[in-house]
C-alpha cells in the first residue's frame, strides 16, 4: 500500500515554471467562461515573490511500502 508523504515548502527559483503552470491550470478554465479573458493569476510573474520567499508549494511524494 502506498504511503503519501506531504510537506509544505518555500518555492525555489527552479520551481517557477511549475508555479506558473499550476496557477494557469487552476484559474484559466473556470474564469475564462466568466471573464472572457485569461485571469491575472494565470499570467502573473511569480519570480519576485519567489525571490522574497513569499511563494509556498505543497509537495506530495507517493512511496510504496514493501
Secondary structure, DSSP 8 states (H G I E B T S, - for coil): -EEEEEEEEE--GGGHHHHHHHHHHHHHHHHHHHHSS--HHHH---HHHHHTT--EEEEEEEEE--
